[in-house]
Amino acid sequence: MLVIAIGELLCLSPDGLTIAAAVWRSNQIQFLSTTKGPTKSLAVKGQGGILALDWAADGRSLWASSSAGTGAEMLVNIDLRGEIRPMLEDVDKDVGWAIPSPDGHRVALWEASGSANAWSLQGF
């Protein structure tokens, strides 16, 4: 039985055989088998906590947004040994999820600046 905690990030691998799970702002990723295989744990090295998590298209790494030690947020690629490769760092915007294209050549990502516009429409 799979128990999911509040604040846990879950992501299904491209082949459907593994769920990557991390508690928000932790540096630990659990790999849970969907076919009764063993559970594995991975300590992510050199980052301040995972904020969002998605598998790479080839299933050999994970995309994560992370809080950096400088207070900035980062987009990182995490290999299955826990090594990170910084891809983007932004001190002005919140970096959210990153979802790779099926061919692995592009990444859609979410960034928020904290500003917003409000419009008032009349006559509807």
Contact map, one row per residue, 1 for C-alpha under 8 A:
1110000000000000000000000000000000000000000000000000000000000000000000000000000000000000000000000000000000000000000000000000
1111000000000000000000000000000000000000000000000000000000000000000000000000000000000000000000000000000000000000000000000000
1111100000000000000000000000000000000000000000000000000000000000000000000000000000000000000000000000000000000000000000000000
0111110100000000000000000000000000000000000000000000000000000000000000000000000000000000000000000000000000000000000000000000
0011111100000000000000100000000000000000000000000000000000000000000000000000000000000000000000000000000000000000000000000000
0001111100000000000000000000000000000000000000000000000000000000000000000000000000000000000000000000000000000000000000000000
0000111110000000000000110000000000000000000000000000000000000000000000000000000000000000000000000000000000000000000000000000
0001111111000000000011110000000000000000000000000000000000000000000000000000000000000000000000000000000000000000000000000000
0000001111100000000111110000000000000000000000000001100000000000000000000000000000000000000000000000000000000000000000000000
0000000111110000001111000000000000000000000000000000100000000000000000000000000000000000000000000000000000000000000000000000
0000000011111000001110000000000000000000000000000000111000000000000000000000000000000000000000000000000000000000000000000000
0000000001111101111100000000000000000000000000000000001000000000000000000000000000000000000000000000000000000000000000000000
0000000000111111111100000000000000000000000000000000001000100000000000000000000000000000000000000000000000000000000000000000
0000000000011111100000000000000000000000000000000000001011100000000000000000000000000000000000000000000000000000000000000000
0000000000001111110000000000000000000000000000000000000000100000000000000000000000000000000000000000000000000000000000000000
0000000000011111111000000000000001000000000000000000000000000000000000000000000000000000000000000000000000000000000000000000
0000000000011111111000000000000011100000000000000000000000000000000000000000000000000000000000000000000000000000000000000000
0000000000011011111100000000001111000000000000000000000000000000000000000000000000000000000000000000000000000000000000000000
0000000001111001111110000000011111000000000000000000000000000000000000000000000000000000000000000000000000000000000000000000
0000000011111000011111000000111100000000000000000000000000000000000000000000000000000000000000000000000000000000000000000000
0000000111100000001111100000111100000000000000000000000000000000000000000000000000000000000000000000000000000000000000000000
0000000111000000000111110111110000000000000000000100100000000000000000000000000000000000000000000000000000000000000000000000
0000101110000000000011111101100000000000000000000100000000000000000000000000000000000000000000000000000000000000000000000000
0000001110000000000001111100000000000000000000001111000000000000000000000000000000000000000000000000000000000000000000000000
0000000000000000000000111110000000000000000000011110000000000000011000000000000000000000000000000000000000000000000000000000
0000000000000000000001111111000000000000000000011100000000000000000000000000000000000000000000000000000000000000000000000000
0000000000000000000001001111100000000000001110111100000000000000000000000000000000000000000000000000000000000000000000000000
0000000000000000000001100111110000000000111100000000000000000000000000000000000000000000000000000000000000000000000000000000
0000000000000000000111100011111000000000111100000000000000000000000000000000000000000000000000000000000000000000000000000000
0000000000000000001111000001111100000011110000000000000000000000000000000000000000000000000000000000000000000000000000000000
0000000000000000011110000000111110000011110000000000000000000000000000000000000000000000000000000000000000000000000000000000
0000000000000000011110000000011111001111000000000000000000000000000000000000000000000000000000000000000000000000000000000000
0000000000000000111000000000001111111110000000000000000000000000000000000000000000000000000000000000000000000000000000000000
0000000000000001111000000000000111111000000000000000000000000000000000000000000000000000000000000000000000000000000000000000
0000000000000000100000000000000011111000000000000000000000000000000000000000000000000000000000000000000000000000000000000000
0000000000000000000000000000000011111100000000000000000000000000000000000000000000000000000000000000000000000000000000000000
0000000000000000000000000000000111111110000000000000000000000000000000000000000000000000000000000000000000000000000000000000
0000000000000000000000000000000110011111000000000000000000000000000000000000000000000000000000000000000000000000000000000000
0000000000000000000000000000011110001111100000000000000000000000000000000000000000000000000000000000000000000000000000000000
0000000000000000000000000000011100000111110000000000000000000000000000000000000000000000000000000000000000000000000000000000
0000000000000000000000000001111000000011111000000000000000000000000000000000000000000000000000000000000000000000000000000000
0000000000000000000000000001111000000001111100000000000000000000000000000000000111000000000000000000000000000000000000000000
0000000000000000000000000011100000000000111110000000000000000000000000000000000001000000000000000000000000000000000000000000
0000000000000000000000000011100000000000011111100000000000000000000000000000010001110000000000000000000000000000000000000000
0000000000000000000000000010000000000000001111100000000000000000000000000000000001110000000000000000000000000000000000000000
0000000000000000000000000000000000000000000111110000000000000000000000000000000000110000000000000000000000000000000000000000
0000000000000000000000000010000000000000000111111000000000000000011110000000000000000000000000000000000000000000000000000000
0000000000000000000000001110000000000000000001111100000000000000011110000000000000000000000000000000000000000000000000000000
0000000000000000000000011110000000000000000000111110000000000000011100000000000000000000000000000000000000000000000000000000
0000000000000000000001111110000000000000000000011111100000000001111000000000000000000000000000000000000000000000000000000000
0000000000000000000000011000000000000000000000001111100000000001111000000000000000000000000000010000000000000000000000000000
0000000010000000000000010000000000000000000000000111110000000001110000000000000000000000000000011100000000000000000000000000
0000000011100000000001000000000000000000000000000111111000000111100000000000000000000000000000001100000000000000000000000000
0000000000100000000000000000000000000000000000000001111100000111000000000000000000000000000000001110000000000000000000000000
0000000000111100000000000000000000000000000000000000111110111110000000000000000000000000000000000011000000000000000000000000
0000000000000000000000000000000000000000000000000000011111111110000000000000000000000000000000000011000100000000000000000000
0000000000000100000000000000000000000000000000000000001111100000000000000000000000000000000000000001111100000000000000000000
0000000000000100000000000000000000000000000000000000000111111000000000000000000000000000000000000000000100000000000000000000
0000000000001110000000000000000000000000000000000000001111111100000000000000000000000000000000000000000000000000000000000000
0000000000000000000000000000000000000000000000000000001101111100000000000000001100000000000000000000000000000000000000000000
0000000000000000000000000000000000000000000000000000001101111110000000000000111100000000000000000000000000000000000000000000
0000000000000000000000000000000000000000000000000000111100111111000000000000111100000000000000000000000000000000000000000000
0000000000000000000000000000000000000000000000000000111100001111100000000011110000000000000000001110000000000000000000000000
0000000000000000000000000000000000000000000000000111110000000111110000000011110000000000000000001100000000000000000000000000
0000000000000000000000000000000000000000000000000111100000000011111000001111000000000000000000111100000000000000000000000000
0000000000000000000000001000000000000000000000111111000000000001111100001111000000000000000000100000000000000000000000000000
0000000000000000000000001000000000000000000000111110000000000000111110111100000000000000000000000000000000000000000000000000
0000000000000000000000000000000000000000000000111000000000000000011111111100000000000000000000000000000000000000000000000000
0000000000000000000000000000000000000000000000110000000000000000001111110000000000000000000000000000000000000000000000000000
0000000000000000000000000000000000000000000000000000000000000000000111110000000000000000000000000000000000000000000000000000
0000000000000000000000000000000000000000000000000000000000000000001111111000000000000000001000000000000000000000000000000000
0000000000000000000000000000000000000000000000000000000000000000001111111100000000000000111100000000000000000000000000000000
0000000000000000000000000000000000000000000000000000000000000000111100111110000000000000111011100000000000000000000000000000
0000000000000000000000000000000000000000000000000000000000000000111100011111000000000111110000100000000000000000000000000000
0000000000000000000000000000000000000000000000000000000000000011110000001111100000000111100000100100000000000000000000000000
0000000000000000000000000000000000000000000000000000000000000011110000000111110000011111000000000000000000000000000000000000
0000000000000000000000000000000000000000000000000000000000001111000000000011111000011110000000000000000000000000000000000000
0000000000000000000000000000000000000000000100000000000000001111000000000001111111111000000000000000000000000000000000000000
0000000000000000000000000000000000000000000000000000000000011100000000000000111111110000000000000000000000000000000000000000
0000000000000000000000000000000000000000010000000000000000011100000000000000011111100000000000000000000000000000000000000000
0000000000000000000000000000000000000000010000000000000000000000000000000000011111100000000000000000000000000000000000000000
0000000000000000000000000000000000000000011110000000000000000000000000000000011111110000000000000000000000000000000000000000
0000000000000000000000000000000000000000000111000000000000000000000000000000011111111000000000000000000000000000000000000000
0000000000000000000000000000000000000000000111000000000000000000000000000001111001111100000000000000000000000000000000000000
0000000000000000000000000000000000000000000000000000000000000000000000000001110000111110000000000000000000000000000000000000
0000000000000000000000000000000000000000000000000000000000000000000000000111100000011111100000000000000000000000000000000000
0000000000000000000000000000000000000000000000000000000000000000000000000111100000001111100000000000000000000000000000000000
0000000000000000000000000000000000000000000000000000000000000000000000000111000000000111110000000000000000000000000000000000
0000000000000000000000000000000000000000000000000000000000000000000000011110000000000111111000000000000000000000000000000000
0000000000000000000000000000000000000000000000000000000000000000000000011100000000000001111111100000000000000000000000000000
0000000000000000000000000000000000000000000000000000000000000000000000111000000000000000111111000000000000000000000000000000
0000000000000000000000000000000000000000000000000000000000000000000000010000000000000000011111000000000000000000100000000000
0000000000000000000000000000000000000000000000000000000000000000000000001000000000000000011111100000000000000011110000000000
0000000000000000000000000000000000000000000000000000000000000000000000001000000000000000011111110000000000000011110000000000
0000000000000000000000000000000000000000000000000000000000000000110000001110000000000000010011111000000000001111000000000000
0000000000000000000000000000000000000000000000000011000000000000100000000000000000000000000001111100000000001111000000000000
0000000000000000000000000000000000000000000000000001110000000011100000000000000000000000000000111110000000001100000000000000
0000000000000000000000000000000000000000000000000001110000000011100000000010000000000000000000011111000000111100000000000000
0000000000000000000000000000000000000000000000000000011100000010000000000000000000000000000000001111100000111000000000000000
0000000000000000000000000000000000000000000000000000001110000000000000000000000000000000000000000111111111110000000000000000
0000000000000000000000000000000000000000000000000000000010000000000000000000000000000000000000000011111111110000000000000000
0000000000000000000000000000000000000000000000000000000010000000000000000000000000000000000000000001111110000000000000000000
0000000000000000000000000000000000000000000000000000000010000000000000000000000000000000000000000001111111000000000000000000
0000000000000000000000000000000000000000000000000000000111000000000000000000000000000000000000000001111111100000000000000000
0000000000000000000000000000000000000000000000000000000000000000000000000000000000000000000000000001111111100000000000000000
0000000000000000000000000000000000000000000000000000000000000000000000000000000000000000000000000001101111110000000000000000
0000000000000000000000000000000000000000000000000000000000000000000000000000000000000000000000000111100111111000000000000000
0000000000000000000000000000000000000000000000000000000000000000000000000000000000000000000000000111100001111100000000000000
0000000000000000000000000000000000000000000000000000000000000000000000000000000000000000000000111110000000111110000000000000
0000000000000000000000000000000000000000000000000000000000000000000000000000000000000000000000111100000000011111000000000000
0000000000000000000000000000000000000000000000000000000000000000000000000000000000000000000011110000000000001111100000000000
0000000000000000000000000000000000000000000000000000000000000000000000000000000000000000000011110000000000000111111000000000
0000000000000000000000000000000000000000000000000000000000000000000000000000000000000000000111000000000000000011111000000000
0000000000000000000000000000000000000000000000000000000000000000000000000000000000000000000011000000000000000001111100000000
0000000000000000000000000000000000000000000000000000000000000000000000000000000000000000000000000000000000000001111110000000
0000000000000000000000000000000000000000000000000000000000000000000000000000000000000000000000000000000000000000011111000000
0000000000000000000000000000000000000000000000000000000000000000000000000000000000000000000000000000000000000000001111100000
0000000000000000000000000000000000000000000000000000000000000000000000000000000000000000000000000000000000000000000111110000
0000000000000000000000000000000000000000000000000000000000000000000000000000000000000000000000000000000000000000000011111000
0000000000000000000000000000000000000000000000000000000000000000000000000000000000000000000000000000000000000000000001111100
0000000000000000000000000000000000000000000000000000000000000000000000000000000000000000000000000000000000000000000000111111
0000000000000000000000000000000000000000000000000000000000000000000000000000000000000000000000000000000000000000000000011111
0000000000000000000000000000000000000000000000000000000000000000000000000000000000000000000000000000000000000000000000001111
0000000000000000000000000000000000000000000000000000000000000000000000000000000000000000000000000000000000000000000000001111
